Amino acid sequence: MSCITKILELKGDKEFLPLHDQVVIEGGGTHKGFEYLITFTHYGTRCGYVAVSPDFKYHSDDISVHGGVTFEGEDHGAKNLLPMPCSDIWIGFDAAHWGDMRDFEKARKYFGHDEKEKYQINLMEELHKDVDELERQDPSFSHKTYDYMVDQCKSVIEQLIEQAA
């Protein structure tokens, strides 16, 4: 069991667990013995992580996932929520690339608790308005939903299992 299980226990049945003022934990789960975690940022985008034990042999260069592997290591801020150290390695990716539209409504819901945070989210939305308009014109561009990110985590897990075979 990795620390993701313990983090998800802290989250419980709440819609999200605040990590810090710019990231919340939306959820996660297990797939074929591996654990995964989905976060949501104040930018309106998500990140996904899959945990592997330190002795698990894999090649992150051979993992195909949305946007490529953008995080790999033991040190992730979510682990700071726990009272014990965690040594598992997290393989992460994000949905904050060209063509990944933002969900500012969800950002307001998760982060817009005070006027300063609402102002920052509104400012980001205004700054990204032209880019978002271009993205809306291309049907291949979309906001990457929670379910999409779960599917991507499961794909990473399938690839890890294949590498180990």
Summary of the structure (lengths in Angstrom):
residues: 165
radius of gyration: 16.4
end to end distance: 20.8
largest distance: 52.4
contacts: 483
relative contact order: 0.21
helix: 39%
strand: 25%
